[in-house]
């Protein structure tokens, strides 16, 4: 079965003695399904993942999904392309509650001086 993932991190599921690893999303713009990784998982393992982990937020919200072909997967990926997974990288210049300090003396001060 072909499983696609929009998550920016690998995800590991344990099914009995087997481990299923869903690879992180692919940033390749030339990908057939942009913004998603493509994982080939045995049908019985994927069914096990759904049985044991079917309530996982990434599966419930459609960030990890099975598809019959790339065309169908692209349509599913387009539906969720603007949704946030909560695992996206933060913009260091736009962190809520943190004010940027551009004072060069503070950036280059040794740790002992900065504590004074």
C-alpha positions in Angstrom: 0.0 0.0 0.0 1.2 3.5 -0.7 1.1 5.8 2.3 1.7 9.6 2.0 2.8 11.9 4.8 2.7 15.7 5.2 4.5 15.6 8.5 7.9 17.3 8.7 9.4 14.5 10.8 9.6 10.7 10.5 7.0 8.8 12.5 7.5 5.3 13.8 4.7 2.8 14.6 5.3 -0.6 16.3 3.0 -3.4 15.2 3.8 -6.6 17.1 7.4 -7.2 16.3 7.4 -5.1 13.2 8.3 -1.4 13.0 6.6 0.8 10.4 8.5 4.1 9.6 6.6 6.8 7.7 9.2 9.1 6.3 9.0 12.8 6.7 7.4 15.1 4.0 9.4 15.8 0.9 10.2 19.4 0.0 11.0 18.4 -3.6 8.8 20.7 -5.8 9.2 18.2 -8.6 7.6 15.5 -6.6 4.4 13.9 -8.0 2.7 14.8 -4.7 4.4 18.0 -3.6 4.8 18.4 0.2 4.3 14.7 1.0 6.6 11.7 1.3 5.7 8.5 -0.4 6.0 5.3 1.6 5.5 1.7 0.4 4.0 -0.2 3.3 2.8 -3.8 3.3 -1.1 -3.9 3.3 -1.2 -6.0 6.5 1.2 -3.7 8.3 -0.8 -0.6 7.3 -4.1 -2.3 8.5 -2.3 -2.9 11.8 -1.2 0.7 12.1 -4.9 1.8 11.5 -6.1 -0.7 14.1 -3.7 0.2 16.8 -3.0 3.9 16.0 -6.1 4.9 14.0 -6.9 7.6 16.6 -3.5 9.3 16.2 -4.0 12.9 15.4 -1.8 12.7 12.2 -4.0 9.9 10.9 -7.3 11.4 12.0 -6.5 14.8 10.5 -5.3 13.3 7.2 -1.7 14.2 7.5 -0.8 10.6 6.9 -3.1 8.8 4.4 -3.2 5.9 2.0 -3.9 6.4 -1.7 -4.4 4.2 -4.7 -2.3 6.3 -7.0 -0.4 9.6 -7.3 -3.3 11.5 -8.9 -5.6 10.6 -6.0 -2.9 11.4 -3.5 -2.2 14.8 -5.1 -5.9 15.6 -4.7 -5.8 14.6 -1.0 -2.6 16.6 -0.4 -4.2 19.6 -2.1 -7.0 19.5 0.4 -4.7 19.7 3.4 -1.9 21.8 1.9 -2.7 24.9 4.0 -3.4 23.0 7.2 -0.7 23.2 9.9 0.5 20.0 11.5 1.9 21.7 14.6 5.3 20.4 13.8 6.4 23.1 11.4 9.7 24.9 11.9 9.4 28.2 13.7 10.5 31.4 12.1 13.2 32.6 14.5 12.3 36.3 13.7 8.7 35.8 14.6 8.6 33.8 17.9 5.5 34.8 20.0 6.5 36.4 23.3 10.2 36.9 22.4 11.6 40.3 21.4 14.5 40.3 19.1 17.7 42.0 20.4 19.9 43.4 17.6 22.4 45.0 20.0 25.8 43.7 18.8 27.4 44.1 22.2 24.8 41.7 23.7 25.2 39.1 21.0 29.0 39.1 21.2 29.4 39.5 25.0 30.9 36.6 26.9 28.4 34.7 29.0 29.9 36.1 32.3 29.5 39.7 31.1 25.9 39.0 29.9 24.9 37.8 33.4 26.2 41.0 35.2 
